[in-house]
C-alpha cells in the first residue's frame, strides 16, 4: 500500500479546501436564489447548481486529459514521455478534481456530514463509480446503501488505509488508458474519457447526496 500513499495525500489536501468549497458553493446558491427572486424550491436550486458543478469539473478534467496526452504527439518524447509524465499528472489532478466535486455536490444538496464522513463517502463514490457493481446500482436507494456501507468500513479501517485500498482498485482501471500511446489521436480521447468519467462520478454523487431529503419535503416536491 505504501507505493500509493499519494492518494491519501490527495484526500488530505482536498480536505483542507473543504471550508473554501463550502463557501464557494453557498455563494453560488445565494446568487441563483437572488437571480430567481427566491421563488425556486431548494430541490431545483440544488439541481441547477449541481449541474453547473459537474459541467465545470468535466470541462477542467477534459482540459487536463488533453494536456497530459500531448507528449505522445511530440517527436522523441512520444509514448514513453506520456506514460511517465502524462499518466501520473492526469491521474493525480483528475482524482483530486473528482473528490472535490463530490464535496461540492454535498454542499449543493445541503448534506451535513462531518469531514471524515464526507471524505469516506467521496472515496466510496470515486472507487465505486465505473466498477461493475455500479452498473447494477440503478436506483438512488441502492447506490446510497452501497456507498454508506463502503464509507462506514473506510472510517472503521482508517481513511489512510481506505485511500490505499481504493487506489489499488481505481489506479489499474485508469492506467489502462492505452489511447494515450496513440500520437495525435490520444489527445481527443484523453479529453473525452476524462470528461465522461468525471460526469459519471458527478452524477453518481448527485444521486447519492440528493437522497438526503426528509420525507415531508420529498413528498411536497413529488406532489408539485
N, CA and C atoms as a LAMMPS dump frame, in Angstrom:
ITEM: TIMESTEP
0
ITEM: NUMBER OF ATOMS
672
ITEM: BOX BOUNDS ff ff ff
-5.0000000000000000e+02 5.0000000000000000e+02
-5.0000000000000000e+02 5.0000000000000000e+02
-5.0000000000000000e+02 5.0000000000000000e+02
ITEM: ATOMS id mol type element x y z
1 1 1 N 0.815 -1.202 0
2 1 2 C 0 0 0
3 1 3 C 0.856 1.264 0
4 2 1 N 2.086 1.141 0.485
5 2 2 C 2.909 2.319 0.646
6 2 3 C 3.206 3.026 -0.666
7 3 1 N 3.23 2.246 -1.776
8 3 2 C 3.584 2.849 -3.057
9 3 3 C 2.463 3.701 -3.624
10 4 1 N 1.283 3.662 -3.017
11 4 2 C 0.188 4.502 -3.499
12 4 3 C -0.38 5.364 -2.372
13 5 1 N 0.491 5.687 -1.388
14 5 2 C 0.031 6.542 -0.301
15 5 3 C -0.232 7.97 -0.764
16 6 1 N 0.119 8.275 -2.036
17 6 2 C -0.149 9.598 -2.591
18 6 3 C -1.654 9.865 -2.654
19 7 1 N -2.464 8.804 -2.755
20 7 2 C -3.909 9.003 -2.821
21 7 3 C -4.423 9.54 -1.479
22 8 1 N -3.826 9.077 -0.399
23 8 2 C -4.177 9.617 0.913
24 8 3 C -3.785 11.083 0.994
25 9 1 N -2.654 11.442 0.38
26 9 2 C -2.224 12.845 0.361
27 9 3 C -3.21 13.702 -0.431
28 10 1 N -3.719 13.159 -1.543
29 10 2 C -4.727 13.877 -2.332
30 10 3 C -5.972 14.124 -1.485
31 11 1 N -6.394 13.096 -0.764
32 11 2 C -7.575 13.204 0.094
33 11 3 C -7.342 14.234 1.195
34 12 1 N -6.149 14.209 1.768
35 12 2 C -5.817 15.144 2.843
36 12 3 C -5.779 16.582 2.34
37 13 1 N -5.103 16.786 1.207
38 13 2 C -5.015 18.137 0.629
39 13 3 C -6.397 18.65 0.247
40 14 1 N -7.187 17.783 -0.363
41 14 2 C -8.544 18.182 -0.752
42 14 3 C -9.364 18.55 0.471
43 15 1 N -9.12 17.834 1.567
44 15 2 C -9.857 18.105 2.793
45 15 3 C -9.596 19.489 3.355
46 16 1 N -8.386 19.99 3.13
47 16 2 C -8.064 21.328 3.632
48 16 3 C -8.838 22.406 2.88
49 17 1 N -9.365 22.07 1.703
50 17 2 C -10.114 23.039 0.902
51 17 3 C -11.618 22.985 1.177
52 18 1 N -12.035 22.106 2.091
53 18 2 C -13.462 21.966 2.367
54 18 3 C -14.142 23.276 2.764
55 19 1 N -13.566 24.067 3.68
56 19 2 C -14.223 25.343 4.031
57 19 3 C -14.386 26.261 2.822
58 20 1 N -13.362 26.309 1.97
59 20 2 C -13.427 27.152 0.77
60 20 3 C -14.482 26.64 -0.196
61 21 1 N -14.533 25.321 -0.363
62 21 2 C -15.524 24.719 -1.256
63 21 3 C -16.93 25.022 -0.752
64 22 1 N -17.136 24.871 0.536
65 22 2 C -18.457 25.154 1.12
66 22 3 C -18.867 26.607 0.882
67 23 1 N -17.931 27.514 1.093
68 23 2 C -18.227 28.932 0.909
69 23 3 C -18.569 29.247 -0.548
70 24 1 N -17.777 28.71 -1.476
71 24 2 C -17.997 28.985 -2.89
72 24 3 C -19.337 28.449 -3.373
73 25 1 N -19.692 27.246 -2.95
74 25 2 C -20.967 26.654 -3.381
75 25 3 C -22.146 27.404 -2.771
76 26 1 N -22.026 27.8 -1.521
77 26 2 C -23.11 28.555 -0.875
78 26 3 C -23.313 29.907 -1.556
79 27 1 N -22.216 30.504 -2.005
80 27 2 C -22.323 31.762 -2.75
81 27 3 C -23.035 31.538 -4.075
82 28 1 N -22.747 30.411 -4.739
83 28 2 C -23.435 30.07 -5.987
84 28 3 C -24.933 29.9 -5.75
85 29 1 N -25.274 29.238 -4.643
86 29 2 C -26.683 29.017 -4.304
87 29 3 C -27.39 30.346 -4.047
88 30 1 N -26.741 31.222 -3.288
89 30 2 C -27.336 32.53 -2.97
90 30 3 C -27.537 33.369 -4.23
91 31 1 N -26.555 33.354 -5.113
92 31 2 C -26.655 34.113 -6.366
93 31 3 C -27.792 33.585 -7.236
94 32 1 N -27.922 32.264 -7.314
95 32 2 C -29.002 31.663 -8.105
96 32 3 C -30.355 32.02 -7.504
97 33 1 N -30.438 31.947 -6.174
98 33 2 C -31.692 32.249 -5.485
99 33 3 C -32.108 33.703 -5.71
100 34 1 N -31.142 34.619 -5.613
101 34 2 C -31.433 36.039 -5.839
102 34 3 C -31.846 36.296 -7.281
103 35 1 N -31.183 35.637 -8.209
104 35 2 C -31.477 35.829 -9.626
105 35 3 C -32.893 35.378 -9.978
106 36 1 N -33.431 34.45 -9.187
107 36 2 C -34.779 33.941 -9.459
108 36 3 C -35.791 34.433 -8.43
109 37 1 N -35.418 35.511 -7.739
110 37 2 C -36.36 36.148 -6.821
111 37 3 C -36.746 35.31 -5.633
112 38 1 N -35.935 34.322 -5.296
113 38 2 C -36.223 33.485 -4.138
114 38 3 C -37.461 32.635 -4.296
115 39 1 N -37.851 32.333 -5.55
116 39 2 C -39.097 31.597 -5.793
117 39 3 C -38.89 30.104 -6.041
118 40 1 N -37.653 29.696 -6.284
119 40 2 C -37.39 28.303 -6.623
120 40 3 C -37.197 27.451 -5.367
121 41 1 N -37.845 26.29 -5.301
122 41 2 C -37.632 25.376 -4.172
123 41 3 C -36.185 24.895 -4.149
124 42 1 N -35.719 24.492 -2.99
125 42 2 C -34.328 24.063 -2.846
126 42 3 C -33.988 22.91 -3.794
127 43 1 N -34.969 22.058 -4.062
128 43 2 C -34.735 20.92 -4.952
129 43 3 C -34.224 21.385 -6.307
130 44 1 N -34.818 22.418 -6.849
131 44 2 C -34.454 22.895 -8.181
132 44 3 C -33.159 23.702 -8.156
133 45 1 N -32.952 24.438 -7.066
134 45 2 C -31.699 25.183 -6.931
135 45 3 C -30.536 24.197 -6.848
136 46 1 N -30.711 23.154 -6.035
137 46 2 C -29.654 22.152 -5.869
138 46 3 C -29.335 21.48 -7.194
139 47 1 N -30.381 21.182 -7.966
140 47 2 C -30.156 20.505 -9.254
141 47 3 C -29.404 21.428 -10.219
142 48 1 N -29.799 22.688 -10.266
143 48 2 C -29.155 23.647 -11.167
144 48 3 C -27.693 23.866 -10.79
145 49 1 N -27.432 24.039 -9.504
146 49 2 C -26.059 24.243 -9.046
147 49 3 C -25.246 22.971 -9.253
148 50 1 N -25.856 21.826 -8.969
149 50 2 C -25.175 20.548 -9.176
150 50 3 C -24.778 20.347 -10.622
151 51 1 N -25.683 20.69 -11.535
152 51 2 C -25.381 20.555 -12.967
153 51 3 C -24.21 21.438 -13.37
154 52 1 N -24.175 22.647 -12.828
155 52 2 C -23.091 23.573 -13.136
156 52 3 C -21.765 23.059 -12.585
157 53 1 N -21.793 22.526 -11.376
158 53 2 C -20.58 21.993 -10.762
159 53 3 C -20.029 20.82 -11.565
160 54 1 N -20.903 19.92 -11.97
161 54 2 C -20.486 18.747 -12.747
162 54 3 C -19.925 19.178 -14.102
163 55 1 N -20.607 20.111 -14.762
164 55 2 C -20.152 20.593 -16.065
165 55 3 C -18.78 21.259 -15.967
166 56 1 N -18.604 22.122 -14.972
167 56 2 C -17.329 22.827 -14.807
168 56 3 C -16.187 21.855 -14.515
169 57 1 N -16.459 20.874 -13.654
170 57 2 C -15.431 19.89 -13.312
171 57 3 C -15.071 19.037 -14.526
172 58 1 N -16.078 18.666 -15.313
173 58 2 C -15.837 17.847 -16.505
174 58 3 C -15.002 18.605 -17.532
175 59 1 N -15.278 19.897 -17.695
176 59 2 C -14.51 20.717 -18.638
177 59 3 C -13.051 20.805 -18.197
178 60 1 N -12.843 21.024 -16.904
179 60 2 C -11.472 21.113 -16.387
180 60 3 C -10.741 19.784 -16.531
181 61 1 N -11.434 18.689 -16.22
182 61 2 C -10.821 17.366 -16.334
183 61 3 C -10.488 17.055 -17.79
184 62 1 N -11.373 17.477 -18.699
185 62 2 C -11.105 17.281 -20.121
186 62 3 C -9.874 18.039 -20.563
187 63 1 N -9.718 19.258 -20.054
188 63 2 C -8.542 20.057 -20.389
189 63 3 C -7.262 19.387 -19.924
190 64 1 N -7.303 18.811 -18.707
191 64 2 C -6.131 18.1 -18.185
192 64 3 C -5.848 16.873 -19.043
193 65 1 N -6.899 16.172 -19.452
194 65 2 C -6.719 14.986 -20.287
195 65 3 C -6.058 15.312 -21.616
196 66 1 N -6.424 16.46 -22.179
197 66 2 C -5.813 16.872 -23.443
198 66 3 C -4.361 17.259 -23.267
199 67 1 N -4.07 18.027 -22.215
200 67 2 C -2.707 18.492 -21.976
201 67 3 C -1.747 17.346 -21.675
202 68 1 N -2.21 16.381 -20.872
203 68 2 C -1.318 15.294 -20.484
204 68 3 C -1.174 14.242 -21.579
205 69 1 N -1.966 14.356 -22.65
206 69 2 C -1.824 13.439 -23.787
207 69 3 C -0.907 14.011 -24.865
208 70 1 N -0.554 15.306 -24.742
209 70 2 C 0.263 15.968 -25.756
210 70 3 C 1.626 15.303 -25.977
211 71 1 N 2.341 14.845 -24.927
212 71 2 C 3.657 14.253 -25.163
213 71 3 C 3.683 13.131 -26.193
214 72 1 N 2.587 12.392 -26.342
215 72 2 C 2.55 11.302 -27.318
216 72 3 C 2.676 11.814 -28.74
217 73 1 N 2.319 13.083 -28.955
218 73 2 C 2.366 13.647 -30.304
219 73 3 C 3.692 14.343 -30.588
220 74 1 N 4.568 14.388 -29.586
221 74 2 C 5.834 15.096 -29.752
222 74 3 C 6.935 14.153 -30.217
223 75 1 N 7.828 14.623 -31.102
224 75 2 C 8.956 13.817 -31.55
225 75 3 C 9.853 13.452 -30.374
226 76 1 N 10.415 12.258 -30.397
227 76 2 C 11.349 11.744 -29.4
228 76 3 C 10.65 11.39 -28.088
229 77 1 N 9.914 12.361 -27.518
230 77 2 C 9.245 12.1 -26.241
231 77 3 C 8.259 10.955 -26.394
232 78 1 N 7.342 11.127 -27.334
233 78 2 C 6.4 10.082 -27.715
234 78 3 C 5.705 9.374 -26.576
235 79 1 N 5.451 8.079 -26.778
236 79 2 C 4.683 7.292 -25.825
237 79 3 C 5.371 7.161 -24.48
238 80 1 N 6.686 7.062 -24.466
239 80 2 C 7.423 6.914 -23.217
240 80 3 C 7.195 8.124 -22.311
241 81 1 N 7.275 9.302 -22.908
242 81 2 C 7.054 10.525 -22.136
243 81 3 C 5.637 10.605 -21.617
244 82 1 N 4.691 10.171 -22.41
245 82 2 C 3.293 10.199 -21.989
246 82 3 C 3.067 9.279 -20.805
247 83 1 N 3.631 8.082 -20.889
248 83 2 C 3.431 7.104 -19.825
249 83 3 C 3.989 7.596 -18.501
250 84 1 N 5.168 8.227 -18.54
251 84 2 C 5.819 8.664 -17.317
252 84 3 C 5.272 9.98 -16.784
253 85 1 N 5.008 10.911 -17.697
254 85 2 C 4.592 12.252 -17.273
255 85 3 C 3.074 12.401 -17.306
256 86 1 N 2.506 12.217 -18.491
257 86 2 C 1.075 12.452 -18.653
258 86 3 C 0.206 11.605 -17.757
259 87 1 N 0.488 10.282 -17.699
260 87 2 C -0.356 9.39 -16.919
261 87 3 C -0.396 9.753 -15.45
262 88 1 N 0.763 10.019 -14.856
263 88 2 C 0.835 10.34 -13.432
264 88 3 C 0.165 11.665 -13.115
265 89 1 N 0.432 12.675 -13.936
266 89 2 C -0.151 14.002 -13.711
267 89 3 C -1.657 13.96 -13.882
268 90 1 N -2.107 13.325 -14.947
269 90 2 C -3.537 13.224 -15.234
270 90 3 C -4.265 12.536 -14.091
271 91 1 N -3.72 11.42 -13.637
272 91 2 C -4.35 10.631 -12.586
273 91 3 C -4.5 11.429 -11.304
274 92 1 N -3.425 12.065 -10.863
275 92 2 C -3.446 12.799 -9.601
276 92 3 C -4.393 13.991 -9.644
277 93 1 N -4.309 14.785 -10.713
278 93 2 C -5.125 16.006 -10.785
279 93 3 C -6.604 15.682 -10.945
280 94 1 N -6.904 14.731 -11.829
281 94 2 C -8.31 14.41 -12.09
282 94 3 C -8.961 13.752 -10.879
283 95 1 N -8.252 12.88 -10.185
284 95 2 C -8.819 12.27 -8.985
285 95 3 C -9.11 13.321 -7.924
286 96 1 N -8.217 14.286 -7.797
287 96 2 C -8.468 15.36 -6.833
288 96 3 C -9.702 16.16 -7.246
289 97 1 N -9.823 16.47 -8.529
290 97 2 C -10.998 17.201 -9.016
291 97 3 C -12.282 16.439 -8.702
292 98 1 N -12.249 15.118 -8.901
293 98 2 C -13.439 14.311 -8.705
294 98 3 C -13.824 14.22 -7.235
295 99 1 N -12.83 14.128 -6.363
296 99 2 C -13.107 14.113 -4.925
297 99 3 C -13.715 15.447 -4.499
298 100 1 N -13.136 16.545 -4.968
299 100 2 C -13.633 17.864 -4.595
300 100 3 C -15.006 18.145 -5.212
301 101 1 N -15.299 17.527 -6.357
302 101 2 C -16.636 17.639 -6.943
303 101 3 C -17.658 16.985 -6.015
304 102 1 N -17.3 15.836 -5.459
305 102 2 C -18.196 15.17 -4.503
306 102 3 C -18.449 16.069 -3.293
307 103 1 N -17.393 16.712 -2.8
308 103 2 C -17.551 17.634 -1.681
309 103 3 C -18.531 18.756 -2.04
310 104 1 N -18.32 19.342 -3.221
311 104 2 C -19.151 20.475 -3.647
312 104 3 C -20.61 20.073 -3.797
313 105 1 N -20.854 18.895 -4.331
314 105 2 C -22.233 18.434 -4.515
315 105 3 C -22.922 18.192 -3.17
316 106 1 N -22.158 17.783 -2.174
317 106 2 C -22.764 17.593 -0.846
318 106 3 C -23.272 18.926 -0.298
319 107 1 N -22.552 20.005 -0.61
320 107 2 C -22.972 21.338 -0.167
321 107 3 C -24.204 21.784 -0.95
322 108 1 N -24.193 21.533 -2.253
323 108 2 C -25.327 21.922 -3.098
324 108 3 C -26.626 21.288 -2.612
325 109 1 N -26.518 20.051 -2.124
326 109 2 C -27.705 19.342 -1.648
327 109 3 C -27.887 19.451 -0.14
328 110 1 N -27.123 20.373 0.471
329 110 2 C -27.288 20.703 1.883
330 110 3 C -27.173 19.474 2.779
331 111 1 N -26.15 18.656 2.487
332 111 2 C -25.893 17.458 3.283
333 111 3 C -24.937 17.81 4.413
334 112 1 N -25.319 17.527 5.643
335 112 2 C -24.477 17.82 6.797
336 112 3 C -23.787 16.545 7.275
337 113 1 N -22.518 16.42 6.941
338 113 2 C -21.704 15.289 7.386
339 113 3 C -20.416 15.874 7.959
340 114 1 N -19.831 15.18 8.941
341 114 2 C -18.552 15.685 9.426
342 114 3 C -17.482 15.396 8.367
343 115 1 N -16.331 16.006 8.518
344 115 2 C -15.313 15.945 7.471
345 115 3 C -14.898 14.517 7.13
346 116 1 N -14.686 13.683 8.136
347 116 2 C -14.261 12.305 7.877
348 116 3 C -15.346 11.509 7.16
349 117 1 N -16.6 11.719 7.537
350 117 2 C -17.704 11.026 6.866
351 117 3 C -17.776 11.445 5.405
352 118 1 N -17.586 12.73 5.152
353 118 2 C -17.65 13.234 3.787
354 118 3 C -16.489 12.705 2.953
355 119 1 N -15.296 12.682 3.544
356 119 2 C -14.135 12.136 2.836
357 119 3 C -14.352 10.657 2.506
358 120 1 N -14.896 9.917 3.461
359 120 2 C -15.148 8.492 3.25
360 120 3 C -16.186 8.28 2.149
361 121 1 N -17.231 9.103 2.152
362 121 2 C -18.263 8.997 1.112
363 121 3 C -17.684 9.323 -0.259
364 122 1 N -16.831 10.357 -0.322
365 122 2 C -16.194 10.731 -1.591
366 122 3 C -15.298 9.606 -2.101
367 123 1 N -14.532 9.002 -1.2
368 123 2 C -13.691 7.859 -1.57
369 123 3 C -14.539 6.721 -2.128
370 124 1 N -15.649 6.452 -1.439
371 124 2 C -16.532 5.373 -1.872
372 124 3 C -17.115 5.657 -3.254
373 125 1 N -17.52 6.903 -3.493
374 125 2 C -18.099 7.274 -4.781
375 125 3 C -17.077 7.164 -5.91
376 126 1 N -15.846 7.642 -5.661
377 126 2 C -14.8 7.572 -6.682
378 126 3 C -14.427 6.126 -6.974
379 127 1 N -14.321 5.311 -5.927
380 127 2 C -13.953 3.917 -6.125
381 127 3 C -15.064 3.089 -6.723
382 128 1 N -16.304 3.427 -6.38
383 128 2 C -17.464 2.649 -6.828
384 128 3 C -17.85 2.971 -8.267
385 129 1 N -17.806 4.248 -8.633
386 129 2 C -18.203 4.65 -9.985
387 129 3 C -17.258 4.026 -11.017
388 130 1 N -17.837 3.464 -12.045
389 130 2 C -17.03 2.845 -13.079
390 130 3 C -16.777 1.369 -12.844
391 131 1 N -17.146 0.874 -11.662
392 131 2 C -16.968 -0.543 -11.368
393 131 3 C -18.145 -1.336 -11.928
394 132 1 N -17.975 -2.646 -11.959
395 132 2 C -19.046 -3.497 -12.462
396 132 3 C -20.284 -3.402 -11.582
397 133 1 N -20.075 -3.251 -10.275
398 133 2 C -21.202 -3.156 -9.344
399 133 3 C -22 -1.88 -9.556
400 134 1 N -21.333 -0.81 -10.011
401 134 2 C -22.017 0.477 -10.197
402 134 3 C -23.111 0.378 -11.235
403 135 1 N -22.906 -0.457 -12.243
404 135 2 C -23.899 -0.601 -13.308
405 135 3 C -25.203 -1.189 -12.775
406 136 1 N -25.118 -1.916 -11.662
407 136 2 C -26.304 -2.539 -11.088
408 136 3 C -27.043 -1.601 -10.134
409 137 1 N -26.355 -0.562 -9.679
410 137 2 C -26.962 0.383 -8.728
411 137 3 C -27.758 1.439 -9.487
412 138 1 N -28.896 1.019 -10.027
413 138 2 C -29.668 1.907 -10.892
414 138 3 C -30.537 2.89 -10.116
415 139 1 N -30.84 2.569 -8.871
416 139 2 C -31.686 3.47 -8.081
417 139 3 C -30.851 4.198 -7.035
418 140 1 N -31.345 5.353 -6.609
419 140 2 C -30.646 6.136 -5.593
420 140 3 C -30.555 5.358 -4.286
421 141 1 N -31.593 4.582 -3.981
422 141 2 C -31.6 3.813 -2.74
423 141 3 C -30.494 2.773 -2.699
424 142 1 N -30.343 2.049 -3.795
425 142 2 C -29.297 1.018 -3.873
426 142 3 C -27.922 1.666 -3.815
427 143 1 N -27.763 2.76 -4.551
428 143 2 C -26.479 3.47 -4.567
429 143 3 C -26.128 3.969 -3.174
430 144 1 N -27.087 4.599 -2.522
431 144 2 C -26.822 5.162 -1.203
432 144 3 C -26.456 4.08 -0.198
433 145 1 N -27.17 2.968 -0.237
434 145 2 C -26.891 1.871 0.693
435 145 3 C -25.48 1.336 0.473
436 146 1 N -25.094 1.191 -0.791
437 146 2 C -23.767 0.664 -1.116
438 146 3 C -22.676 1.621 -0.669
439 147 1 N -22.843 2.898 -0.993
440 147 2 C -21.839 3.903 -0.633
441 147 3 C -21.759 4.056 0.876
442 148 1 N -22.9 4.058 1.562
443 148 2 C -22.897 4.174 3.019
444 148 3 C -22.134 3.022 3.666
445 149 1 N -22.352 1.821 3.151
446 149 2 C -21.667 0.641 3.694
447 149 3 C -20.16 0.745 3.503
448 150 1 N -19.76 1.155 2.282
449 150 2 C -18.334 1.317 1.993
450 150 3 C -17.724 2.402 2.88
451 151 1 N -18.427 3.532 2.998
452 151 2 C -17.918 4.662 3.783
453 151 3 C -17.763 4.289 5.255
454 152 1 N -18.72 3.549 5.788
455 152 2 C -18.634 3.115 7.18
456 152 3 C -17.417 2.216 7.393
457 153 1 N -17.163 1.323 6.44
458 153 2 C -15.996 0.439 6.531
459 153 3 C -14.703 1.245 6.459
460 154 1 N -14.689 2.276 5.593
461 154 2 C -13.489 3.106 5.441
462 154 3 C -13.161 3.849 6.736
463 155 1 N -14.204 4.33 7.412
464 155 2 C -13.987 5.052 8.671
465 155 3 C -13.463 4.106 9.749
466 156 1 N -13.989 2.877 9.769
467 156 2 C -13.541 1.897 10.752
468 156 3 C -12.078 1.507 10.536
469 157 1 N -11.689 1.34 9.276
470 157 2 C -10.319 0.903 8.975
471 157 3 C -9.336 2.06 8.961
472 158 1 N -9.857 3.299 8.886
473 158 2 C -8.993 4.482 8.82
474 158 3 C -8.917 4.993 7.396
475 159 1 N -9.016 6.306 7.231
476 159 2 C -9.063 6.885 5.89
477 159 3 C -7.769 6.685 5.105
478 160 1 N -6.632 6.688 5.779
479 160 2 C -5.358 6.494 5.075
480 160 3 C -5.307 5.106 4.441
481 161 1 N -5.675 4.097 5.207
482 161 2 C -5.692 2.732 4.677
483 161 3 C -6.781 2.584 3.61
484 162 1 N -7.93 3.216 3.856
485 162 2 C -9.026 3.153 2.882
486 162 3 C -8.617 3.779 1.555
487 163 1 N -7.899 4.908 1.628
488 163 2 C -7.441 5.576 0.4
489 163 3 C -6.534 4.66 -0.395
490 164 1 N -5.66 3.93 0.292
491 164 2 C -4.758 3 -0.386
492 164 3 C -5.548 1.866 -1.035
493 165 1 N -6.566 1.37 -0.344
494 165 2 C -7.385 0.291 -0.881
495 165 3 C -8.156 0.739 -2.127
496 166 1 N -8.701 1.959 -2.052
497 166 2 C -9.429 2.492 -3.204
498 166 3 C -8.478 2.702 -4.371
499 167 1 N -7.286 3.22 -4.088
500 167 2 C -6.294 3.454 -5.136
501 167 3 C -5.922 2.155 -5.834
502 168 1 N -5.815 1.063 -5.071
503 168 2 C -5.467 -0.231 -5.654
504 168 3 C -6.526 -0.698 -6.658
505 169 1 N -7.77 -0.246 -6.463
506 169 2 C -8.846 -0.601 -7.388
507 169 3 C -8.934 0.376 -8.56
508 170 1 N -8.793 1.672 -8.229
509 170 2 C -9.01 2.715 -9.229
510 170 3 C -7.825 2.88 -10.186
511 171 1 N -6.604 2.87 -9.642
512 171 2 C -5.418 3.159 -10.449
513 171 3 C -5.26 2.213 -11.637
514 172 1 N -5.334 0.884 -11.447
515 172 2 C -5.202 -0.001 -12.62
516 172 3 C -6.255 0.277 -13.684
517 173 1 N -7.463 0.621 -13.227
518 173 2 C -8.55 0.906 -14.167
519 173 3 C -8.249 2.151 -14.987
520 174 1 N -7.719 3.178 -14.341
521 174 2 C -7.435 4.432 -15.026
522 174 3 C -6.15 4.371 -15.842
523 175 1 N -5.173 3.584 -15.389
524 175 2 C -3.913 3.495 -16.121
525 175 3 C -4.005 2.579 -17.332
526 176 1 N -5.156 1.955 -17.526
527 176 2 C -5.341 1.102 -18.699
528 176 3 C -5.746 1.923 -19.915
529 177 1 N -5.494 3.243 -19.851
530 177 2 C -5.836 4.144 -20.958
531 177 3 C -4.812 3.989 -22.085
532 178 1 N -4.931 2.917 -22.815
533 178 2 C -3.997 2.634 -23.902
534 178 3 C -3.985 3.711 -24.968
535 179 1 N -5.063 4.503 -25.073
536 179 2 C -5.157 5.521 -26.116
537 179 3 C -4.089 6.6 -25.971
538 180 1 N -3.527 6.736 -24.752
539 180 2 C -2.502 7.772 -24.566
540 180 3 C -1.241 7.482 -25.37
541 181 1 N -1.109 6.241 -25.828
542 181 2 C 0.083 5.876 -26.591
543 181 3 C -0.105 6.14 -28.085
544 182 1 N -1.268 6.623 -28.471
545 182 2 C -1.538 6.884 -29.879
546 182 3 C -1.255 8.35 -30.2
547 183 1 N -0.252 8.627 -31.055
548 183 2 C 0.059 10.019 -31.416
549 183 3 C -1.161 10.732 -31.974
550 184 1 N -1.362 11.971 -31.565
551 184 2 C -2.453 12.85 -32.012
552 184 3 C -3.822 12.344 -31.557
553 185 1 N -4.154 11.081 -31.87
554 185 2 C -5.461 10.554 -31.517
555 185 3 C -5.651 10.492 -30.005
556 186 1 N -4.541 10.352 -29.278
557 186 2 C -4.633 10.277 -27.822
558 186 3 C -5.159 11.543 -27.188
559 187 1 N -4.979 12.682 -27.843
560 187 2 C -5.414 13.957 -27.27
561 187 3 C -6.938 14.046 -27.159
562 188 1 N -7.684 13.887 -28.262
563 188 2 C -9.15 13.952 -28.123
564 188 3 C -9.719 12.835 -27.268
565 189 1 N -9.086 11.662 -27.305
566 189 2 C -9.572 10.565 -26.478
567 189 3 C -9.305 10.837 -25.003
568 190 1 N -8.143 11.461 -24.706
569 190 2 C -7.834 11.828 -23.332
570 190 3 C -8.85 12.8 -22.781
571 191 1 N -9.254 13.73 -23.623
572 191 2 C -10.264 14.719 -23.216
573 191 3 C -11.602 14.036 -22.952
574 192 1 N -12.055 13.227 -23.911
575 192 2 C -13.387 12.631 -23.82
576 192 3 C -13.511 11.651 -22.655
577 193 1 N -12.467 10.865 -22.4
578 193 2 C -12.531 9.899 -21.303
579 193 3 C -12.559 10.605 -19.948
580 194 1 N -11.738 11.641 -19.781
581 194 2 C -11.755 12.386 -18.516
582 194 3 C -13.093 13.072 -18.287
583 195 1 N -13.674 13.609 -19.361
584 195 2 C -14.988 14.257 -19.257
585 195 3 C -16.031 13.227 -18.843
586 196 1 N -16.019 12.074 -19.513
587 196 2 C -17.02 11.039 -19.251
588 196 3 C -16.917 10.493 -17.83
589 197 1 N -15.688 10.209 -17.362
590 197 2 C -15.537 9.647 -16.016
591 197 3 C -15.906 10.663 -14.94
592 198 1 N -15.566 11.92 -15.173
593 198 2 C -15.9 12.962 -14.188
594 198 3 C -17.408 13.178 -14.131
595 199 1 N -18.068 13.179 -15.269
596 199 2 C -19.526 13.334 -15.286
597 199 3 C -20.199 12.134 -14.631
598 200 1 N -19.642 10.948 -14.859
599 200 2 C -20.219 9.744 -14.256
600 200 3 C -20.144 9.816 -12.734
601 201 1 N -18.975 10.191 -12.205
602 201 2 C -18.824 10.313 -10.762
603 201 3 C -19.711 11.435 -10.217
604 202 1 N -19.773 12.547 -10.946
605 202 2 C -20.624 13.657 -10.529
606 202 3 C -22.085 13.262 -10.458
607 203 1 N -22.558 12.534 -11.454
608 203 2 C -23.962 12.112 -11.478
609 203 3 C -24.26 11.086 -10.39
610 204 1 N -23.283 10.196 -10.128
611 204 2 C -23.468 9.237 -9.042
612 204 3 C -23.503 9.963 -7.696
613 205 1 N -22.624 10.962 -7.543
614 205 2 C -22.597 11.735 -6.296
615 205 3 C -23.899 12.499 -6.114
616 206 1 N -24.411 13.074 -7.201
617 206 2 C -25.676 13.809 -7.105
618 206 3 C -26.801 12.854 -6.695
619 207 1 N -26.823 11.679 -7.279
620 207 2 C -27.852 10.7 -6.934
621 207 3 C -27.747 10.316 -5.455
622 208 1 N -26.522 10.184 -4.981
623 208 2 C -26.302 9.813 -3.58
624 208 3 C -26.72 10.934 -2.636
625 209 1 N -26.228 12.134 -2.87
626 209 2 C -26.5 13.236 -1.952
627 209 3 C -27.934 13.746 -2.046
628 210 1 N -28.569 13.603 -3.19
629 210 2 C -29.928 14.119 -3.343
630 210 3 C -30.942 13.291 -2.574
631 211 1 N -30.559 12.135 -2.077
632 211 2 C -31.485 11.32 -1.289
633 211 3 C -31.564 11.811 0.151
634 212 1 N -30.707 12.775 0.515
635 212 2 C -30.719 13.313 1.875
636 212 3 C -31.777 14.406 2.003
637 213 1 N -33.027 13.998 1.843
638 213 2 C -34.162 14.919 1.962
639 213 3 C -35.184 14.271 2.888
640 214 1 N -35.71 15 3.844
641 214 2 C -36.669 14.394 4.769
642 214 3 C -37.959 14.064 4.05
643 215 1 N -38.716 13.147 4.637
644 215 2 C -39.912 12.632 3.981
645 215 3 C -40.928 13.685 3.609
646 216 1 N -41.172 14.654 4.494
647 216 2 C -42.172 15.685 4.219
648 216 3 C -41.781 16.529 3.018
649 217 1 N -40.491 16.909 2.989
650 217 2 C -40.037 17.765 1.899
651 217 3 C -40.079 17.008 0.585
652 218 1 N -39.665 15.722 0.612
653 218 2 C -39.678 14.919 -0.593
654 218 3 C -41.089 14.758 -1.117
655 219 1 N -42.027 14.499 -0.197
656 219 2 C -43.402 14.342 -0.608
657 219 3 C -43.953 15.62 -1.229
658 220 1 N -43.563 16.761 -0.683
659 220 2 C -44.048 18.035 -1.209
660 220 3 C -43.542 18.244 -2.633
661 221 1 N -42.268 17.911 -2.899
662 221 2 C -41.723 18.078 -4.234
663 221 3 C -42.386 17.139 -5.221
664 222 1 N -42.607 15.883 -4.787
665 222 2 C -43.203 14.911 -5.693
666 222 3 C -44.648 15.286 -6.023
667 223 1 N -45.286 16.046 -5.147
668 223 2 C -46.664 16.422 -5.383
669 223 3 C -46.816 17.631 -6.282
670 224 1 N -45.68 18.293 -6.612
671 224 2 C -45.774 19.511 -7.43
672 224 3 C -45.951 19.179 -8.901
